[in-house]
Amino acid sequence: MTRVCLYTRISTDEENQPTSLASQHERLEAFCKVQEDWRIVARHDDRSTGTKLDRPGLQAALDLARQGRIDQLLVYRIDRLSRKVRQLAQLAEELDACGVVLRSATEPFDTGSPAGRMMLQMLGVFAEFEHATIVDRITAGIERRAKEGRWYSGRPPFGYTLHDGQLAPDPVTAPVIRRINRLYTEDRLGTIAIAHQLRAEHAPAPSAAGAIRPCTASSPTQPTSDASAGATKTSSPPTSR
């Protein structure tokens, strides 16, 4: 009986990946069913970049190999394991020392033979090349949009809003940014003091979800009127001398 550990990986959020974790698991399980005397004993996955080896799921699979609890590590594609040739060679060498075979369900290789190890190296070169090409394209796209004055992606910075793909000052939160600048450059306040000041003034603040908490009292863009200021002074207790 061949004890198999399944390893799957996606880079970021599952919705934007061509092969989700669920689809990888499904195809790997189907691949194992048509093999003779294969039994799945473990499943591990990661949501992380393929250029680093310090991934919880991968390390858990390697621990099983070191403990002699698996005979084979099965991946959907070799780039799910790593996108660097040196790392692939390191992983293949460690698995080989543990007596564990590395196989791919969609690529014709396994590290149990010299030809399979040669194919692994070749596939690793293409995986690393593909990763470098993707990074170059994304970087070029970011630079092009920046030159055109357009926001690339994600939530706009606090104080700004998106208008036709370009950043524009937000009428609600942009005054808060100017207020922070004045408190820092003119009043010489530190970050903690500025935070306490804005909180006392009930200034709009960003939240984890990106929504802006509305002003519930006098904001930094709406100074307190003289009448209310006078009332505040009147109600304050006299300073002892």
C-alpha positions as CSV (number, residue, x, y, z in Angstrom):
1,M,0.0,0.0,0.0
2,T,1.3,3.4,-1.0
3,R,0.6,6.1,1.6
4,V,-0.1,9.4,-0.1
5,C,-0.1,13.0,1.2
6,L,-1.9,15.6,-0.9
7,Y,-0.5,19.1,-1.0
8,T,-2.4,22.0,-2.6
9,R,-1.7,25.7,-2.8
10,I,-3.1,29.0,-4.1
11,S,-1.3,32.3,-4.0
12,T,-3.9,34.7,-2.6
13,D,-7.8,34.7,-2.5
14,E,-9.4,31.6,-3.9
15,E,-12.0,33.5,-6.1
16,N,-9.3,34.8,-8.4
17,Q,-7.3,31.6,-8.9
18,P,-7.6,29.4,-12.0
19,T,-7.6,26.3,-9.8
20,S,-9.1,26.6,-6.3
21,L,-8.1,24.5,-3.4
22,A,-11.3,22.5,-3.7
23,S,-10.8,21.8,-7.4
24,Q,-7.2,20.7,-6.7
25,H,-8.3,18.4,-3.9
26,E,-11.0,16.9,-6.1
27,R,-8.7,16.2,-9.0
28,L,-6.0,14.8,-6.8
29,E,-8.5,12.4,-5.1
30,A,-9.7,11.3,-8.5
31,F,-6.1,10.7,-9.6
32,C,-5.5,8.5,-6.5
33,K,-8.6,6.5,-7.1
34,V,-7.5,5.1,-10.4
35,Q,-4.1,4.1,-9.0
36,E,-3.6,0.7,-7.6
37,D,-3.3,0.4,-3.9
38,W,-3.0,4.1,-3.1
39,R,-4.4,5.4,0.1
40,I,-4.7,9.1,1.0
41,V,-3.4,9.5,4.6
42,A,-3.0,13.3,4.9
43,R,-4.1,16.5,3.2
44,H,-2.3,19.9,3.6
45,D,-2.8,23.2,1.8
46,D,-1.5,26.8,1.9
47,R,-2.7,30.2,0.8
48,S,0.7,31.7,0.2
49,T,3.3,32.6,-2.4
50,G,5.2,29.8,-4.1
51,T,8.5,31.5,-3.8
52,K,9.0,30.7,-0.1
53,L,9.2,27.4,1.8
54,D,8.1,28.6,5.2
55,R,4.5,27.6,4.7
56,P,2.6,25.8,7.4
57,G,1.0,23.2,5.1
58,L,4.2,22.4,3.3
59,Q,6.2,22.1,6.5
60,A,3.5,19.8,7.9
61,A,3.8,17.6,4.8
62,L,7.6,17.5,5.1
63,D,7.3,16.5,8.8
64,L,5.2,13.5,7.8
65,A,8.0,12.6,5.3
66,R,10.7,12.9,8.0
67,Q,8.7,10.7,10.3
68,G,8.3,8.0,7.7
69,R,4.5,8.3,7.7
70,I,4.0,8.8,4.0
71,D,5.5,7.2,0.8
72,Q,4.5,9.8,-1.7
73,L,3.8,13.5,-1.9
74,L,1.3,14.3,-4.6
75,V,0.7,17.8,-6.0
76,Y,-1.6,19.1,-8.8
77,R,1.2,20.9,-10.6
78,I,4.8,21.3,-9.7
79,D,4.4,25.1,-9.4
80,R,2.0,24.4,-6.5
81,L,5.0,23.2,-4.6
82,S,7.4,25.9,-5.5
83,R,8.2,28.4,-8.3
84,K,12.0,28.4,-7.8
85,V,14.3,25.8,-9.3
86,R,16.7,25.8,-6.3
87,Q,13.8,25.2,-3.8
88,L,12.4,22.4,-5.9
89,A,15.8,20.7,-6.0
90,Q,16.1,21.2,-2.2
91,L,12.6,19.7,-1.6
92,A,13.2,16.8,-4.0
93,E,16.6,16.0,-2.3
94,E,15.0,16.1,1.2
95,L,12.1,13.9,0.1
96,D,14.4,11.5,-1.6
97,A,16.5,11.2,1.6
98,C,13.3,10.3,3.5
99,G,12.4,7.7,0.9
100,V,9.3,9.7,-0.3
101,V,8.5,10.1,-4.0
102,L,7.3,13.4,-5.3
103,R,4.7,13.2,-8.1
104,S,2.4,15.5,-10.0
105,A,-1.1,14.6,-11.1
106,T,-0.9,16.7,-14.4
107,E,2.8,16.4,-15.3
108,P,4.7,13.3,-16.5
109,F,7.3,12.9,-13.8
110,D,8.0,11.3,-10.5
111,T,11.3,11.6,-8.5
112,G,11.5,7.8,-8.2
113,S,13.6,7.6,-11.4
114,P,16.5,9.6,-12.9
115,A,14.3,10.7,-15.8
116,G,11.7,11.9,-13.4
117,R,14.2,14.0,-11.5
118,M,15.5,15.5,-14.8
119,M,11.9,16.4,-15.8
120,L,11.4,18.0,-12.4
121,Q,14.3,20.3,-13.0
122,M,13.0,21.3,-16.4
123,L,9.5,22.0,-15.1
124,G,11.0,24.0,-12.3
125,V,12.8,26.2,-14.8
126,F,9.5,27.0,-16.6
127,A,7.6,27.6,-13.3
128,E,10.3,30.1,-12.2
129,F,10.2,31.8,-15.7
130,E,6.4,32.0,-15.6
131,H,6.5,33.6,-12.1
132,A,9.1,36.2,-13.2
133,T,7.1,37.0,-16.3
134,I,3.9,37.6,-14.3
135,V,5.8,39.9,-11.8
136,D,7.2,41.9,-14.7
137,R,3.8,42.3,-16.3
138,I,2.1,43.4,-13.1
139,T,4.9,45.8,-12.3
140,A,4.7,47.3,-15.8
141,G,0.9,47.7,-15.4
142,I,1.3,49.4,-12.1
143,E,3.8,51.9,-13.5
144,R,1.7,52.6,-16.6
145,R,-1.4,53.4,-14.5
146,A,0.7,55.5,-12.2
147,K,2.0,57.6,-15.1
148,E,-1.5,58.0,-16.3
149,G,-2.6,59.2,-12.9
150,R,-4.9,56.2,-12.3
151,W,-5.2,54.1,-9.2
152,Y,-4.1,50.6,-9.7
153,S,-6.3,48.5,-7.4
154,G,-7.6,48.1,-3.9
155,R,-9.0,50.5,-1.4
156,P,-8.0,54.1,-2.0
157,P,-5.9,55.8,0.7
158,F,-7.7,57.6,3.5
159,G,-8.6,61.1,2.4
160,Y,-9.2,60.1,-1.2
161,T,-11.9,58.6,-3.3
162,L,-12.0,57.0,-6.8
163,H,-13.5,59.0,-9.7
164,D,-13.3,57.5,-13.1
165,G,-10.3,55.4,-12.1
166,Q,-8.4,58.3,-10.7
167,L,-7.8,59.5,-7.1
168,A,-9.7,62.6,-6.0
169,P,-9.8,64.3,-2.6
170,D,-12.7,63.1,-0.6
171,P,-14.8,66.0,0.7
172,V,-15.5,64.2,4.1
173,T,-12.0,62.8,4.9
174,A,-9.6,65.0,3.0
175,P,-10.0,67.9,5.6
176,V,-8.9,65.4,8.3
177,I,-5.6,64.8,6.4
178,R,-5.0,68.6,6.3
179,R,-5.9,68.8,10.0
180,I,-3.3,66.1,10.8
181,N,-0.7,67.9,8.7
182,R,-1.3,71.2,10.7
183,L,-1.3,69.4,14.0
184,Y,2.1,67.9,13.1
185,T,3.8,70.8,11.4
186,E,2.4,73.8,13.2
187,D,1.4,72.5,16.7
188,R,4.3,70.0,16.7
189,L,2.2,67.2,18.1
190,G,3.2,63.6,18.0
191,T,1.2,60.7,16.5
192,I,-0.4,59.7,19.8
193,A,-1.3,63.2,20.7
194,I,-2.8,63.8,17.2
195,A,-4.8,60.6,17.5
196,H,-6.2,61.7,20.9
197,Q,-7.0,65.1,19.5
198,L,-8.9,63.7,16.5
199,R,-10.8,61.3,18.7
200,A,-11.8,64.1,21.0
201,E,-13.0,66.1,18.0
202,H,-15.0,63.0,16.6
203,A,-13.2,63.3,13.3
204,P,-14.2,60.7,10.6
205,A,-11.9,57.7,10.9
206,P,-11.4,54.6,8.6
207,S,-12.5,51.2,9.8
208,A,-11.4,47.7,9.0
209,A,-14.1,47.3,6.4
210,G,-13.3,50.6,4.7
211,A,-16.4,52.5,5.8
212,I,-16.1,56.0,7.2
213,R,-17.5,56.6,10.7
214,P,-19.6,59.8,10.3
215,C,-19.0,62.9,12.5
216,T,-21.2,62.9,15.5
217,A,-19.9,66.2,17.0
218,S,-17.8,69.1,16.0
219,S,-15.2,67.9,13.5
220,P,-11.8,69.3,12.7
221,T,-13.3,70.9,9.6
222,Q,-16.0,72.6,11.5
223,P,-14.5,74.7,14.3
224,T,-16.5,75.3,17.4
225,S,-18.5,78.5,17.4
226,D,-17.6,81.4,19.7
227,A,-20.9,81.0,21.6
228,S,-20.3,77.3,22.4
229,A,-16.7,78.1,23.2
230,G,-17.8,80.7,25.6
231,A,-20.2,78.3,27.2
232,T,-17.4,75.8,27.6
233,K,-15.2,78.4,29.3
234,T,-18.0,79.4,31.7
235,S,-18.8,75.9,32.7
236,S,-15.1,75.1,33.5
237,P,-14.1,75.3,37.1
238,P,-11.8,78.2,38.0
239,T,-8.1,77.4,38.2
240,S,-6.8,77.4,41.7
241,R,-3.9,79.8,42.4
